[in-house]
Amino acid sequence: MNILQTESSPNFGGQEYGWLLESRELVRRGHSVFLAISGLNEKLIKMAQEFSLPFSLVSFKNSFDPVSIIKLIKICKSFKIDIIHCHSSKDHWASFWASKICHIPILRWRHIINPIPANWHRSYIYRHGCKFLLVRCKSIKENLINDNKIEPTKIFIIPAGIDLSVFYPRKDSEKIRKELNIPSTVILIGIIALLRPEKGHKYFLEAAYLLSKRYSNIYFLIVGGEVKKGISLYELKKKVSNLGLKDRVIFTGYRKDIPEILSALDILVVSSCAVETTSQVTLQALAMKKPVVATTIGGIPESLCHGKAGILVPPKNSQAIAEAVQYLLSNPQHTQQMVTLGYEYVNQNFSLVKIVDKIEKIQKKALSP
């Protein structure tokens, strides 16, 4: 079938990377995928080019942008689009009007746990502006049912899939350490996330301070780039300096070589305090047999098999993060048990192949009379 993926977000993170991976897998299976994306999202444009996915730039200025609507109509007709996948609010509204004219069903994705305002405007587009809703975790589905009165049978839980041909256990952990001048003998704790307040870097650094008092041979890696309306690198570096951690914390900026980064880590910390669903990096770490400490936000407990595959801690709790890391370091046998369970859990439930199998079934269902 011919599939149109739309995205109005100007940022590039787990949401965009996830559906790009799914798009590439759909192409591998013989479908055609075309993208309508914001011209402000430079990283998404670059990744689309790397994935060899054809795309068109659409302004998506607001909820009713005639220029964007007309452009989507032209795309739908030119590429004989069978179905539209929408990923954010502005592109959903533009797709809604285009779909009415072209008679094409919409699958609306919801990637974040933030409750949708229960006003008529927002609820209407979810109730009547799509054939089905695809959500990344159970808590999003519950919010849509309870707050927005969406019919449960209209909502499908489709977590982010992991490409297990890329994320798998590796023995070589020295490449990144050599690049960043990190001794092979030190403990390396990392966070991999865009520099956004909801990712909880503040609590990661406060936990790093506590751990630095307990371990003389511990370093901390912060992987992720700046985004609009995020935290500035200057702010974080200032906090590092105030905590006396300048010699212990390393900033890498945005990196594409996440498998190599994870390979270098001893423990991954996911300190999110809001807006988190499946947490792709959590699943990626589990697929590489890396221990994980993560907060109980959104769908993270589902990713960690509700604490059986890693340690769950309350959000905004630096002390709990530090204690969980210490526990993992002090209890290698239990840590190994969690790592093994996590690896098996991801392979059984979150492989990209199995996730796209589910997407294909829903697409066929949406196209049936």
C-alpha positions in Angstrom: 0.0 0.0 0.0 1.0 3.7 -0.3 1.5 5.3 3.1 1.9 8.9 4.0 3.6 9.8 7.3 3.1 13.4 8.5 5.1 15.2 11.3 4.9 18.8 12.2 7.3 18.7 15.2 10.4 20.8 14.7 12.4 18.6 17.1 14.0 15.2 16.5 13.8 12.6 19.3 12.5 9.1 20.1 9.1 9.9 18.6 10.5 10.7 15.1 13.2 8.1 15.2 10.6 5.4 16.1 8.3 6.0 13.2 11.2 6.4 10.8 12.4 2.9 11.7 8.9 1.6 11.2 8.7 3.3 7.9 11.9 1.8 6.7 10.7 -1.7 7.7 7.4 -1.1 5.9 9.4 -0.2 2.7 11.4 -3.4 3.2 8.1 -5.3 3.1 7.1 -3.9 -0.2 5.0 -0.8 0.8 5.7 2.7 -0.4 6.2 5.4 2.2 6.2 9.1 1.6 6.8 11.8 4.3 5.3 15.2 4.8 7.5 16.9 7.4 8.3 20.3 8.8 11.0 22.2 7.1 12.2 23.3 10.6 13.2 19.8 11.5 16.6 19.6 10.0 17.6 16.3 11.8 14.4 14.6 10.6 15.1 15.8 7.0 18.7 14.4 7.3 17.5 11.1 8.7 14.8 10.7 6.0 17.6 11.2 3.4 19.8 8.6 5.1 16.8 6.1 5.2 16.1 6.8 1.5 12.6 7.9 2.3 11.0 10.4 -0.2 9.7 13.5 1.5 8.1 16.9 1.0 8.4 19.9 3.3 5.1 21.3 4.6 4.8 24.4 6.8 2.2 23.1 9.3 1.8 26.7 10.7 -1.3 26.1 12.8 -4.4 23.9 13.2 -5.9 25.4 10.0 -3.3 26.1 7.5 -4.8 26.2 3.9 -1.3 26.0 2.3 -0.5 22.8 4.2 -3.9 21.3 3.5 -3.6 22.0 -0.3 -0.1 20.5 -0.3 -1.2 17.4 1.4 -4.1 17.0 -1.0 -1.6 17.2 -3.9 0.7 14.6 -2.3 -2.2 12.2 -1.6 -3.3 12.4 -5.3 0.1 12.4 -6.8 1.3 9.3 -4.8 -2.1 7.6 -4.7 -1.9 7.5 -0.9 -4.0 4.7 0.7 -3.6 5.6 4.3 -2.2 8.5 6.4 -0.2 8.2 9.7 -0.2 11.4 11.7 2.2 12.0 14.6 1.5 15.5 16.0 -1.3 18.0 16.3 -0.8 20.5 13.5 -0.2 17.8 10.9 -3.2 15.8 12.1 -5.5 18.8 11.5 -4.1 19.4 8.0 -4.4 15.7 7.2 -7.9 15.6 8.5 -9.1 18.1 5.9 -7.1 16.5 3.2 -8.4 13.0 4.1 -12.0 14.3 3.8 -11.4 15.5 0.2 -9.4 12.4 -0.8 -11.4 9.9 1.2 -8.3 8.4 2.9 -8.4 6.9 6.4 -6.1 8.3 9.1 -4.2 6.5 11.8 -3.4 9.0 14.6 -0.4 8.2 16.7 0.0 9.5 20.3 3.6 9.2 21.5 3.5 11.2 24.8 1.6 10.7 28.1 0.6 14.4 28.5 -3.2 14.4 28.9 -5.1 15.9 26.0 -7.3 18.8 27.1 -10.9 17.6 27.4 -12.3 20.5 25.3 -14.4 19.9 22.2 -11.7 21.1 19.8 -9.0 18.7 21.0 -11.3 15.8 21.7 -13.1 16.1 18.4 -10.1 15.5 16.3 -9.3 12.3 18.3 -12.9 11.0 18.3 -13.8 11.9 14.7 -10.6 12.8 12.9 -9.1 9.3 12.5 -10.1 5.7 11.9 -7.9 4.4 14.8 -5.6 5.7 17.5 -2.2 4.1 18.0 -0.6 4.8 21.3 2.8 3.9 22.6 1.8 2.6 26.1 -1.1 1.6 28.3 -1.2 4.8 30.3 -1.9 6.9 27.1 -4.8 4.7 26.3 -6.3 5.0 29.8 -6.0 8.8 29.6 -7.8 8.9 26.2 -10.6 6.7 27.5 -11.1 8.5 30.9 -10.4 12.1 29.9 -11.5 12.3 26.3 -14.2 9.6 26.2 -12.6 7.8 23.3 -14.1 4.4 22.5 -11.6 1.7 23.8 -12.0 -0.4 20.7 -10.7 2.5 18.6 -7.3 2.5 20.5 -4.4 0.1 19.9 -1.2 -0.1 22.0 1.8 -0.2 19.7 5.1 0.3 21.6 8.2 1.5 19.9 10.1 -1.3 18.2 13.8 -2.0 18.5 16.0 -3.0 15.6 17.7 -6.0 17.1 20.1 -6.2 14.2 21.6 -2.9 15.5 21.1 -3.3 19.3 22.6 -6.5 20.5 25.2 -7.5 23.2 28.7 -6.4 22.2 32.1 -7.2 23.8 34.0 -4.1 22.6 33.3 -1.3 25.0 36.6 0.6 24.4 35.9 2.6 21.3 33.9 5.4 22.9 36.0 5.4 26.1 39.2 5.9 24.0 37.6 8.7 22.0 36.5 10.5 25.2 39.6 9.7 27.2 37.7 7.7 29.8 39.9 5.0 31.5 38.7 1.5 30.9 38.9 0.8 34.7 36.3 3.4 35.8 32.6 3.0 36.3 30.7 4.8 33.6 27.1 5.9 34.3 25.2 7.5 31.4 22.0 9.3 30.4 21.0 9.5 26.8 18.3 12.1 26.1 17.6 15.4 24.4 18.3 18.3 26.7 14.7 18.8 27.8 13.5 19.6 31.4 11.2 16.6 31.4 14.2 14.2 30.9 15.4 15.0 34.4 19.1 15.9 33.8 18.9 17.9 37.0 18.2 14.8 39.1 20.8 12.7 37.2 23.5 15.3 38.1 22.4 15.5 41.7 22.6 11.7 41.9 26.0 11.9 40.2 27.1 14.2 43.0 26.0 11.7 45.7 27.6 8.8 43.9 30.9 10.7 43.4 31.1 10.9 47.2 30.9 7.1 47.5 33.0 6.0 44.5 36.4 7.5 43.6 36.4 5.8 40.2 33.1 6.8 38.7 32.4 9.0 35.6 29.2 10.3 34.1 28.2 10.6 30.5 25.5 13.0 29.2 24.5 12.2 25.6 22.1 14.4 23.8 21.7 17.7 22.0 19.9 21.0 22.7 16.4 21.6 21.4 14.0 24.5 21.2 12.4 25.3 24.6 14.9 22.9 26.2 17.7 23.2 28.7 20.8 25.0 27.5 24.1 23.2 27.6 25.4 26.3 29.5 22.9 25.7 32.3 23.9 22.1 32.7 27.6 22.8 32.6 27.1 25.5 35.3 25.3 23.0 37.5 28.1 20.5 37.0 30.6 23.2 38.0 28.6 24.1 41.1 28.5 20.5 42.2 32.2 20.1 41.8 31.9 17.5 39.1 33.8 19.1 36.2 36.3 16.2 36.2 33.7 13.5 36.4 31.0 14.6 33.8 31.4 14.4 30.1 29.0 16.0 27.6 29.0 14.4 24.1 26.2 16.5 22.4 24.0 14.8 19.9 25.3 11.4 18.8 24.1 8.9 16.2 26.3 6.0 17.4 24.0 5.0 20.3 24.9 1.3 20.2 28.5 2.2 20.7 27.6 4.6 23.5 25.6 2.0 25.3 28.4 -0.5 24.8 30.7 1.8 26.8 28.3 2.3 29.7 28.2 0.2 32.9 24.7 1.5 33.8 22.1 3.5 31.9 19.9 6.0 33.9 16.6 7.2 32.6 15.7 10.1 34.9 12.5 11.3 33.1 10.1 13.2 35.2 7.3 13.7 32.5 6.3 12.9 28.9 7.8 9.4 28.5 6.2 6.4 26.9 8.0 3.2 25.9 11.4 4.9 26.3 13.3 3.5 23.3 16.7 4.0 25.0 15.6 1.8 27.9 14.7 -1.0 25.5 17.9 -0.5 23.5 19.9 -0.9 26.7 18.1 -4.0 27.6 18.7 -5.4 24.1 22.4 -4.9 24.7 22.3 -6.5 28.1 23.0 -3.3 30.0 21.6 -2.6 33.5 19.0 0.2 33.7 17.8 2.5 36.5 14.6 4.3 35.4 11.7 6.4 36.8 8.1 5.2 37.0 6.9 7.8 34.5 4.4 6.7 31.7 5.2 3.5 30.0 8.7 3.0 31.4 7.5 0.3 33.9 6.2 -1.6 30.9 9.6 -1.3 29.2 11.3 -2.6 32.4 8.8 -5.5 32.9 7.5 -3.6 35.9 10.8 -3.6 37.7 11.9 -7.2 37.0 14.3 -6.2 34.2 15.8 -3.2 36.0 15.3 -0.9 38.9 12.4 1.6 39.0 12.6 4.7 41.1 10.2 7.6 41.8 10.6 10.6 39.5 12.4 13.7 40.7 14.3 11.7 43.4 18.1 12.0 43.1 18.7 10.0 46.3 16.7 7.1 44.9 18.6 7.1 41.6 21.9 7.1 43.5 20.8 4.2 45.8 19.6 2.2 42.8 22.9 2.6 41.0 24.8 1.6 44.1 22.6 -1.5 44.5 23.4 -2.6 40.9 27.1 -2.1 41.5 27.0 -3.9 44.8 24.9 -6.9 43.7 26.3 -8.2 40.5 24.4 -11.5 40.7 21.0 -9.9 40.9 22.0 -7.3 38.3 22.9 -10.1 35.9 19.6 -11.8 36.5 17.7 -8.6 35.6 19.9 -8.0 32.5 19.2 -11.5 31.3 15.4 -11.2 31.9 15.4 -7.7 30.2 17.2 -9.1 27.1 14.6 -11.9 26.7 11.7 -9.5 27.4 12.8 -7.1 24.7 13.4 -9.9 22.1 9.9 -11.4 22.8 7.9 -8.2 22.9 9.6 -5.2 21.3 11.4 -6.3 18.2 10.9 -4.0 15.2 9.7 -6.9 13.1 6.9 -7.8 15.6 5.8 -4.2 16.0 5.5 -3.6 12.3 3.5 -6.9 12.0 1.0 -5.2 14.3 1.0 -2.0 12.3 0.3 -3.9 9.1 -2.7 -5.6 10.7 -4.2 -2.3 11.8 -3.6 -0.7 8.4 -5.5 -3.5 6.7 -8.3 -3.2 9.3 -8.5 0.6 8.6 -8.8 0.0 4.9 -11.5 -2.7 5.2 -15.1 -1.6 4.5 
